[in-house]
Amino acid sequence: MIILGIETSCDETAAAIIEGKNARAKNLLSVRSNVVSSQIDIHKKYGGVVPEIAAREHVLNILPVVNEALEKANLTPRPLPASPAGRLARRGGAKGRGIDAIAVTFGPGLITSLIVGIETAKVLSHVWGVPLIGINHIEGHIYANFVGVNPKSKISNPKQIQNLKSKISDIKFPALILTVSGGHTMLVLMTGHGKYKIIGDTRDDAAGEAFDKAAKLLGIGYPGGPAVAAEAIKSKVKSQKSKVILPRPMINSGDYDFSFSGLKTALFYQLKKDPLRLAEGEASKDWKKNIPEYCAEFQQAVVDVLISKTIKAAKELKVKTVMLSGGVSANQELRKQMEEKVKTELPKIQYLAPNIQYTTDNAVMVATAGYFRALREDFIDWKKIKVNPNLELR
């Protein structure tokens, strides 16, 4: 089964082709192409994504990105048999073969960005005569964990993985997923494919948003997550000896919810009291030497809360797998410390984190989620699919 994935929920225009084979009940995936056109450099000067600009860039990039994904996968789409079941039952050589289904993100996200991907998918679904699958963006991030690159494959450019055989992780349910991104921080209980229950959510700022705001306060650029992490590595001060002390919001709240707006405010007041900082937006050379220490403490505060809540939920819900997902799951400290904590406190629990190239917005994760929905023939008529910027995971 060959799936075309399309992702335009924010500022990445992405398309990918995956091929899934259900051989002896072991789902095998082959990532045929993975193309992402990023707008980071465009939005960097604004300190965040500007929806109108993002939408215009999507319009310019969507067809070239889809065409590039098809070309790299060596595919020539053509109308297939009318029945969805008939389409999925087709077998044969992959070269020159058509697309079996199109998976597209229809929410949540920026409405003007989502519209570009949805309208493109609708047209292609109608013209090619292939079924359409609507994918929740959060679900896509979850399924990034189901794509694993074969370690024996030699990758010259990890940003453009092509024609690599990938075995879907043997994930055991129930699974607990910590989804952390610029717009979402939540704990999701997954009891099976397509079966989700949100047990914890953010009450205000998501972790990724908090990183962006912290980076802006510190004047170290955008996007905030990578900027804070890069500075934190430079810190020579251990957390317990740091002069910068920030709170761990809601770490002992007794529930699984998150809140990071207060952490950002605490950082703001710490900076305001710093005698070496001349004024907001200005700083002495000596003060700039303290930036790594501020970043290390801020990052550790976020990581401590995320890990504490996840471990607590995993124990109480007796899950068999713990997963990370979302853009912030690329944070090396979060990945390392979460793995160490799971190994020490939950030694019998499986721990998974997606490959780095699939942590940020991409279409491989969308196509993979679409593959599992296609197996259940969970399609939607192209005339009925609608953009939902506030779509909830269900």
N, C-alpha and C positions, 0 to 999 in steps of 0.2 A: 504494500500500500504506500503510495507516494503522496505526501502532504505538502502543500505550499502554506507557509506561515507568514502573516503580515502583522506588523506591530508599529503603531503610530500614536501611542497614548500620551506622549509628552514631547520630547525634543529629539528623539532618535527615529529615523526612518529606517525600518528594517524588514528584510524579507529572507526567508530561508527555505530550503527543501530538505525534508527528511524522508527516508524510506524505512518503513517498519515491516518486520517479518515475524509472524507468530509461529516459529518453528518449535514443535514439541512443547508448546505452552510456554516457551521462553521467548519473550519479546526481545528482538534484536533491532537496534536502530542503526542506520547509516546516515550520518550527516553529510548530505550531498553538497550543500552550499550554505554559507552564512554571511550575509552582507548587511552591514550597518553603516548608515550615513549619520554621523554625529553633528550636532549643532553647538557643542560646548564652546567653541571659540567665538561663535556669534553672540551667545548670551553672556559670556564671561564679563564683558564690559558693563553689563547691567546688574551683575551680581545675582542673577536668577533668570529663570525662563520667562520670556515675554510671550504670552499665548498667541498674539496676532502674528508676530514674526515667525514663531514656530510653525504655525499653520501654513504660512506662505512658503516656507522652506519645504514642508512636506509635499505640497502641491508640485513643486519643482523637482523633488527627488524621488517621489514614489514610483513612477513608471521606470526610470533608469535603474532603480534599486531592484525592482521585481525582475526586470529583464536581465540584469546581471546575475541574479540568483538562478534564473532559469538556464542561462548560458553556462554558468559554472557547473550546473548539475547535468548538462548535456541533454536538456529536455525540450521537446517541441510539443506544447499542449495542443490537443485537438478534442473535438466533441467525443464523448464516450457513450456507451449504452445508456438508455434513459433511466433505468432502474438504479437507485442507490446501491442496492444489494448486488446488482449486476456489475456495477462499476468496481465495487470493492472486491468482487470475486475474480476480476481480471488478473491474469498472471502472464508472465512472459518476460522477455528481455527488458532491462531498464532503459537501454539506449533508445532515445527517440520516443519513449512512451509518454502518455499523457499524465496529467495530474488527476489523482483520484478524489481529492477533496481540498478545500481551501479553509484554513483556520485563521480567524482574524480577531484581534482584540476589540471589544465593543464597550469596554468600561472596566474599572473607573479610569479617569484621566481628564485631560483638558478636552472639552467638547469640540473645539475647532480642530484640534489635532486628530482626535478619534474619527471625526467625520471623513477626513481624507482617506484613511485606511479602510473604513467601512464602505464608502462609495466605490473605491477601487475594487474591493473584494466582491461587491455586489455585481458590478459590471462583468468582471472576469467569470464569476459563477454562472451568470446568464449566458455570456457569449460562448464559454467553453462547455457549458452543459454539465457542470460538476457540482456536487453538493457543497453547502456552506456550513461552517461550524463557528458559532460564537464563543469566544473565550474570555473569561474574566482575567484581567491583567494579573491579579494576585495568584490565581490558579496557575497562570503561565510561570510565574516565578517559582512556585512550588515544584512544578514539573522540570525545572532546570536540574533538579536533583536526580532525575531519571535518565540523564544523559551523561555517560562516562566515556572519556576518550581512552581507547586501547593504549596502555602504556608502552606497547611494542612499536607503535606507530611513531615515525619520525616527523616532528612538526617543525617546519622552518619558519612559519609565521602563524603563531597561535591565534591571531586575530581573524584569520580567514581559514578556518578548518574546513577541508573539503575532501570528500571521498574517503573518510575514515570510518572504519567499522566501530560502532559503539554499542556496548552491551548495557541495557537498562538495568540499573541497580536493583538487586533483589530486596526490595523494601518490605519490611514486615509491618503489618497494621495491628493495632492502632498506632498512628504516628503523630508526634507533636511537632509542629512547624513554627519556628520563630521567623516571622516575615518582617524584615527591617529595610525600609527604603526612605526616600525623601518625603513621601506622602503618607506612609503607613508604618505602624509598629503594632503588631498583633501576634497573639498566640492562637494557632489554629489546630484543632483536633481533627485528624483525618482518619476515618474508620474504613475507608475503601476508596476506590477510584470514583471521583465525583461526589464523595460524601464528606462534607465539611461542617464544623461547628466552631464558631469564633468564641473562645473562652476568655480572651483578654484583648483589650484594644487601647489605643492612646486616647487620652481625654483632651489633649490639646496638641502641642507640637509633636510630630513624629521624630524619631532619632535622626534621620537624615536631614530634616529641616533644622533641627537643633545644631547639627554640625555646620550647616550653611550659615546660620546666624552667629555662631561662635567665631567662625572664620572671618565673617564681616567685621565683628567687633575687634578682632585682632589684626585686621588688615592684611590677611595672608592669601586672599583670592577665592576663586570659585572654580569648581564645586568644593564645598566645605569639607566633606568627608576625607577625600584624599589629601587636601591641604593640611588639615589638622593632624592626620596620621603621619604625614611626611615630617612635620615639625616635631611631633612627639618622639619620633625615633632619635632625634638629636639631643633629647633631654638626658642629662647625666645625673639627674636627681631622682632617687628612688621615691616612689609614691609616699611611703611612710615618713620620709624625711623632707618632703616638699613643704615650702612655705605657703604654697597655694592649696587651700583646702576647700573643696566644693561638696555640696550635699549629694546624697544618692536618693533622688525623689521616689517616694512610694515603695522603697525597697522592702519595707516591713508593713505594707498596707493590709496584708491578709488576703488580697485578691490578686488577679492576674493582669490588672490594668497598668498602663504606663502614663507618665506625665513628664515632659522635659522642658516646658516653658519656664519653670522655676529654676532649673539648672542654668539656662541661658541668662536669666535675671541675676542669679548669684554671681556668674562670671562678670556681668556688667558692673556690679558693685565692687567686686574684687579689683577690677581694672581701674575703677574710679578712685580707689584708695591708694593705688600704687604710686609712691612718691616720685618714681622715675618717669612716669607717664605725664607728659606736659599737658595734654588736653586730648579730648576725643578726636581721633583722626591724626594726632601728632604724637611723636614719641622720640625720646633721646636714643642714641645708639646703645647706651647701657641697658635701657629698658628692653630693646629688641632682643637682647641676649636672653631675656626671661621668657620669650614667646614659647620655646619648646616646653618649658616647665608648665606653663598654663595649658598648652595643648595636651600634654601627657596626662595631667590631672583631669581635664575635661573628658578626654577619651576614656580614661579608666572609670570615671563616674558613670558614663553611659554603659560601658561594658559590664560593670558590676551589677547594675540594675537588670540588664537584659539577661545575663546568665543566672542571677539569683531567681528571677521569676520563672525562667524556663526550667531549671532544675526542680524547683518546688512543684511546678505543674506536672512535670514528668513523673515524679514520685507519687503524687496524689492520684494521678489518672492511670498509673501503671501501664504506660505506653511501652512499645517494643522498639520504637525508632524515634530519634530526635534529629530534626533537620533544620538547617539554616536556609533562608532564601531572601531575595531582594538585593538591591544595590549595596546596602551597608554590609551585607554578608561578605563583601570583598575585603573588609577590614581585617588585616592580618592578626591583630591582637584579639579581636572577637573570635575569629576562627580558632586560633591557638588555645586561648583560655577556655573556650567552650569545650573543645575536644578534651583538654586536660581534666576539666571538671566532670564531664560525663564519664571518663575512664575511671576516675577515683570514686565518684559517688554513685554512679550507675554502671558498673562494670559489665553487666549483662545486656545493656541497651546498645543498639546500633546507632552510630552517629554518622551523619552525612552532611557535607557542605558542597554546593555546586562548584564545578570548575570555574575559575576566575572569569573566563571569557563569557560565561553565561550568567554572571551575577547582575550585571547592568541590563537595561532593556535590550532585548534581542528577539528575533523571530524563531530561533530554534526552540526556545521554551514554549512559544505559542503553538508551533507545529507539533511538538511532542504532546502537549495537553490535548491538541486536536486529534492526534492519533488514537488516544485512549477513548475519546468521545466517539470517534468514527467506528471503533470496534463495537460500540453499543448502538451504532446508527443514530446517534444523537445530533441530527442535523436541524437546520432551520431554513425555511424558504427565504431566498434573497429578497423577496418583496416584503417580508415581515421583520427582518432584523433592524433594530434601531439602536442608535447610540445612547448609552446611559452613563454619563460622567460620574454618577454616584452609585454605580452598581455595587451591590453587596455580594460577598462570597457565600454561596449556599450549596 
